Amino acid sequence: MVATYIISIIILILITWLVLGVTKKAYSRRWEDDEETPRK
């Protein structure tokens, strides 16, 4: 029981970490595009 509980927590952390990484990359790209357009 404890092993499955720990494994589920690790899987959730990995999924959230991947989702946050993807969203951060998308937001950083959008932010850079927004900042670059007015400068040009």
C-alpha positions, 0 to 999 in steps of 0.5 A: 500500500505504501509503495503504490502511494509513493509511486502515485505521488512521484508520477503526479510530481513528474506530470506536474513538472512536465506540464509546468515546464511546457507551459513555462516554455510556451509563456516565455516564447509568447513573452519574448515575441510580445517584447520583441515586436514593439522594439522592432 
